[in-house]
Amino acid sequence: MMTTIVKGRQWILLFMNILPNTGIELTSSAYLPCLDVGKPKWPIYLPLELFSLVSLQWYTKVLSPMPRASLVEKSRQKPQDRIRILKSAVGNCYNDDPVLSSCGIFIEKQVSLIEGCVLETPKNIERPYTLIEEEPQLRKSNPVARVERMFDLLASKLNREPKLILCVLPERKHCDIYGPWKKKCLSEIGVVTQCIAPVKITDQYLTNVLLKINSKLGGINSLLTIEHSGHLPLIKDIPTMILGMDVSHNLPGRLDSPSITAVVGSRHWPLISRYRASVRMQASKEEMIDALYKPLENGSDDGIIRLQCNSVIAQFDNLIDCYNPYSYVHAYQHLGEVNVPKFTVIVAQKNHHTKLFLPNGPENVPPGTVVDLITHPRNYDFYMCAHAGMLGTSRPVHYHVLLDEIGFSADGLQNFIHSLSYVNQRSTIATSVVAPICYAHHAAAQMGQLLNLDDLTETGSSPASEGNIPIPELPMLHRNVRSSMFFC
């Protein structure tokens, strides 16, 4: 029995348990979906038992992921397998066809043999490289002796000065040859080097290593749109230098060791992605940088910085009220310049207990979050969380604007600092602190590895004697690497 049901303007045909015209009783498809053999405006649903599937039909709709993957897998055939299938398909069926035979048409069972040529592969410029392994009997020797022996082997096998030395360290952390190796490369030989100690080599690990190598060799891994188009707020029309500063205290195992100060300055204005570093040592636990400007006796300038028209200074410093920018003015006047540049002084503070949370969500605040309502009653400051917190709870950076002679607007300055969080050449994403401060921190840490700890005083000196501790000189960087981003 067939029943017709009217639903809106559509007619739906339903088949009940028995089909009188065919004598077929529905046994296995009574509770299964039916097939629609009608039209979009006139659907007709028939039970599955009334149909039989004709093989080798062309399916014109989009395949689901699993059939598509199976189809791709079946279509991957070796050349010999493909030839065998083609020969089997041709067989004798075509030649036995009377119509083709009467027309004089025959199908060759073998593949056609034709002549061709193979083009020569274009030649790439191959960079020469040399692989040198440390002698096993030297692995228990003094670290300095091990490094000297490795460079003797390098000199004997290389016929020209290398551009980069990739060193595979035996230990990932606290390797005793890291400091002597860096000192030999950066101070004596004058070649950039990259040290690795991979535990597990992944794509992300290789990407990070290549980012560092490209930066050290003078490449640019990323460039912001505002750099390329020259749309930096207020400073796009005036040559500007961006300075990042950091003070590193207490070398490992030395509570009375001198502090290391580092200053990085931007290069190639209007770019804000390239920097050069200068590192000095000063008295232990001194937060203020006391060697920003020191003229030589011959009258030439030996200051840490070179100032141009405007300067934006970013520094991590807890002693906000003690900062004095006038040493930059003295350095600028010592160069014979009359017009003193304008300054914007910003201090970035990470060590605080302020956290930002979303009101209705378990996630961290999104990258680029700025809060300028919980601020100092008199000073201009704000919190910024530029990075995406992957682990734990994100901690924003507290930026204090001590001086703003350039005259940034609140939105313009916040957007500018946010942009500086995306130009770190060691990373493909935003960093929590602006790149100049990160670079200064890395430069101070790396130059600290070049020191000979035996030249410093023993740990445990009394506070009264700390003032008499001599401040050692850091090794001078080789002229070939002074302008490079060796700290990446």
N, C-alpha and C positions, 0 to 999 in steps of 0.2 A: 504494500500500500504506500502511496506517495502522497504527502501532505504539502500544501503550499501555504506559507506564512507570509503575510504582508508586514514589513517592518519599515516604517517611514515610507520612502519612495523606492525601496529595494525589495526585490522578490528573492526569497531564499528557499531553495528546494531541499527538503529533508527526506531522506529515505529511512523508512522504519525497518523493523527486523526482517521482513520478508519482501523479496522483490518478485511480484507475481509474474512479470513478463519473462524473467530468466529462470525462475525456479531456484535461484541461489539464496541460500540462507546465510546471513551474516553470523559468523562464529568467532572469528579472531579479531575483527576490526570494529567491534561494536563500541569500544571505548577509546578508539584511536582517532587522531585528527583525520578529517576528510580532505580530499583534494579539490581545489577550486578550479573548475574547468570553464567557468563563465567569464564574464567581462567585469571590469571594475564597477560598473553601475548595475550589473546583473549577475551577481555571483551564483554559481551552481556548485554545490558541494556533493561529491560522490564518495562512497566508501572505498578504501584502499583495495579491497578484495576484488573489485571489478576491473582492476588495471593490471597490466603486465608491462614491465619495463623493456623497451627495445634497446639492445646494446649498440654501442658505437655511435651514440648521438652526440651532436655538437652542443656543449653547454655554453650558453652565451652570457650568463650572469657572472658576477664577481665571486670568486672562490673564497671560502673562509680560510683562516690562517693554516689550519692543519692540512686540508686538501692541497692548498697552494704549496706548502712545504714538501708534501709527498710528491707532487707533480715535478717540482724542481729537482728533487732527489732522483726521481726516475729518469729525468731528461739528461742527467750527467752520465754520459757514456764515453768510454775510452774509444779512441779511433778504431781499433780493431773490432771492438764490440759493435760500433755503429756500422762498419762495413759488413760484418756478418749478418746483422739484422736486415740491411738493405738487400743483400744477396738472397736471403731467405724470403723476403717479401716479393722479390721479382720472380724467383723460382721458374717454373714451367707454365704457370697459369696464363701468362700473356701470349707466349708463343703458341699455345694450344688453342687460342681463341680463333674460331673460324673467320670471324669478320676481319680481324687484324691480319690473318694469314692471307685472305683473299685480296687484301689491299697491299700486300707485300711489306707489311710492317713487322719488324722483329725487334725485340728488346735484348740488348747485349747483357749477358749475365755477369761479366767482369767490369770492374771500374775502368774508366778511361785513363790512359796514360798520356800526360801532357808535360811539356817542358816549362820550367819557370826559373827564376833567379832569386837568390837570397841577398837582400841589401845588407851592407855592412852596418853594424851598430855604431851610432855616433860616439865619438870619444869624449869622455868627461875629463876635466882637469883633476888629476889625482893628487891629493895632498900627501906628501911623504910623511910617514910616521915610523917610529922605532919603538919596539917593545923591549924593555929591559927589566929583568927580575933580579931582586936582591939575592946576593949569595947567601946560602943557608948558614954558613959558619959565622956570618956577621950579625945575625939576628939577636944575639945576646951581648953585642958590643955597646959602647956608649952611643947615645942617639946622635950626637954631633958627628962621631966617626962614621956611623952608618950613612948619614946624609952626604958627607964628603965623598965616601966611596961610591955612592950612587951617581953623584955628579961627575966623578972621574970616569965611570962607565959611559955616562951620557956624552962626555966630551970625546971619548975614543970612538964612538959610533956615529955621532952626528957630524956632518960636514958643513953645517951652517946653523945660525942661531935659531932656536925654535920660537914659534909664536905662542905656544901653550904647552904646558906640561900637566898631564893628568896623572895624579898619584893615587894609587889604591892603598889605603892604610890597612894595617893588620887588625886594628881595633877601631870600633866606632866612636867611643868616647874616651877621653883622657889618654890619648895615644902620645907617648913621650917623644915621638919624632915629628909631631905636627908643628911645634914651635920652631925647631931648627930648620925644618923643611921650608916653612914660610919665610923665615929670615934669609935663607940662602937664595930663594927665588926673588923675593921682593926687594931685598936690600943689596945683595951682592951681584946677582946675575942680571936682574932686570927683566924678568919674564913672568907673565901672569900664570897662575897655577890654580888647579881645581883638585881638591882632595875629596875622595869618596871612600866610604866603607860600607857598602851595601850589605844588608842582611837578607833582604828579599827584593829583587829587582822587579818593579812594576812599571806600567806606563806612566803613572803619576811621578814616580821617583825619577825616571829618565827625563820627563818634562821639566822637573825642577832643576835638575843638573844642567840641562841645555839652556834654560833661562839664565842661570848664573854665568855659564861660559860665554854666551852671546853678549851679555852685559859687560863682562870683563874685557872682551875683545873689541868693544866700542859699538856694538849693535844696540838697537832699540827694540825691545820686545813688544811694547804697547805705546800708543800715542793717542791722547784724548782729542776729541773733536775740537774743543776750545783751544788746544795748542795749535792744531793744524789751521784753523780758521782765524786765529788771532783774536778771539772774543773774550779774553781774560778781563775781568772787571777792573777798571781804573788803571791797570798797568799794561794794557795792550799797546799803548802809544809811547810809553816811556821805558827805556832800558831798566830792567829790574833784576835784582839778585835776591834769591831766597836762600836763607841760611838755616841750617838745622844743627842743634848743639846737644851734646850729652856728656855727662861726667860719670865715669865708671870707677867705683871704689873697690879697694881690697882685692888684689890678685888672689887666686886660689891658694889657700894655706898661709897667707900672709895678712895678719890683721893690721899691721903697721905699714903696709906697702903704700907707696905714693898713689894718688889718684891719676887716672888717665882722662884727659879731656879731648874731645873730637869736635870739629866744626866742618860741615860740608856746605859747599856753595854751588848754586845752580850755574849751569853753563849753557851757551848757545841760546840766549834769549831770542824769541819769546817761549822757548821750550821750558817745561818745568819737570822734565824726566831725566835729565843728565846732570850729574854732580861730580865734584872733585872734593877730596877730603884732606884735612890737615889735622895732625894729632900731636899733642904735647903732654908732658907730665907736670904735675904740681903737687903741693903738699897733701898729705893724707887727709881724707874725709873733708876736703874743702869743696863746698858745693858751688861756689862762684868760680868762674873761669878767670884766672888772673893773668893770662898771657894772650889776650886777644890781639894786642898790638905791642910789638917790641921793635923799635927802629935799630938798625945796625949802626956801628960806629962810623962807617964810611958814608952814612947819609942815605943809603938806599933802603927801601922798605922791605922788611922781613915779617910783615904782619901775617896773621893767619888768614885774613880776608882781604879781598879787593872789592871796594865799593864802587857802584855806579850810581846813577841818578837816584833811584828809589830802592829801598831795601825792605824786605819782609823777613822778620827774624822769628823762627820757631824754636823754642827751647823747652826742655823738660826740667823744671826747677821748682822745688818746694818753697824756697825763700823768695816769695814774690816781691816783697817790699824792698829787698836788698839789690835788685837788679839795676845796673847802671849802664846805659847804652852809649855813654859819651866817649868811651874808648874808641868806638867806631868813628866818631867825629874827629878825634885826634889823628887816627890813621888816615882819614880822608884828607885832612888839612896838610898832613905830612907829605902827601903826594903833590902838593902845590895847587890843589883845587880851592876855589873861593866859595862856590855855592855848595853848601852842606846839603846832602840828600835828606829826604824825609824818611821817617822810620815808622814801622808798625811792629811792635814787640808783643809776642804771644807766648804764653807758657802753657805747656800741656802737662797735666797732672793725671797719673794713672792710679796712684796709691790713695784710694779713698774708699768709702763704704757705701756709696750711692749706687743703687741698682734700679733699673727701669723694667717695668712689667706691663704686659697687655692686660686690660681690664677683664676681658672675657675670652681668654685663650691661654693654653699651656705653652705656646711657643715664645721664643725670644722676640724682642721688638725688631721690626724689619730694618734692614740696612738703610742708613741715611737718617735715622731718627735724631731729632734735635729737640732739646728741652732748654728753654731760656727763661723759665718762670721761677725755679728754685735757685736763685742766684744771690750774689753778694749785694748788700743794700746800696753800695756806692760804686763798686767796680763793675766793669762790663765782663761778664763771663757766661758760659753756657756749657751744657753737656751734649756730646755728640757720640752716637754709636754708629760708626760708618761701616762696620763689618757685619757679616752674618754669623751669629753665634752657632757653631756646630755642636759644641760640647758645653754642658753646664749652662750657667746664666751669664749673659753678656754683661760686661762691665763697660760703661761709657767712659770716654775721656773727658776730663774737665779742663776746658780751655779758658785761660785768663788773659784778657787783652789789657796789657799794662800801658801801652802807648799806641796811638793811632793817628799819626800825622798825615798819612796818605788820605784818610777820610773815607774808609769803607762804610757802606751801609750795613746794617745787621744781616740782611739776607745775602748781600754780596760777599761779605766776609765768611759767612757760614758755608756758602756754596764753594768759595775758593778753597777753604780748608777741606771740605768734602772731596773736592777734585784732587787735592794732594794725597788723599788716601788711596787713590786708584792708579798712581804712577809708579808704584814700587815695582822695579823690574825683576825682583825675585818672586813675584806672585802674579797669578792670573786673576785674582779677585781683590777686593778692597781689604786693606789692613786696618787694624784698630787705631793705630797712630799714624800720623802723616808720614810720608816716605822720607823727607829730610831727617827727621828725628830717628827713624829706623836705621838709616844709613850711618848717622853719627854713632849710634850704639854699636853697629857691626864694625865700624872702623876702629873704635876704641877697643873693642873686645879682641879684634884680630891683631892690632898692633901690640896689645898686652902679651900676646903669645910670643912675640919676638924678643921679649926681655929674657935675660939670663937671671933666674931667681937666685943664683948663688951670689950675685953682686948686691943683693938687698940684705937688710939687717935681719936678724933672727926674729921669729915670732915671740911675742910676749914682752916686749919692751914696755916700760912704764910710761904713763902719760906725760910725765915731766921730761922724759928724754925724747919724746916724739918730735919735738921742735928741732932737734939737732940731727935728725936723720937726713943724710944727703939725698937729693933727688937725682936719680940716674937719668941719663939721656937716652931717648929712644933711638934705635937705629934709623939712619936716614934712608928713605926710599930711593931706589934707583931712578934715574931720570926717565927711563923708559916706561915706568909704571906710575909715576907721580900723578899724571893726568888721567889715569884709568880708574874705573870703578872696581878696584881690586877688592873692595870690602863686600861685594855682592856674594 
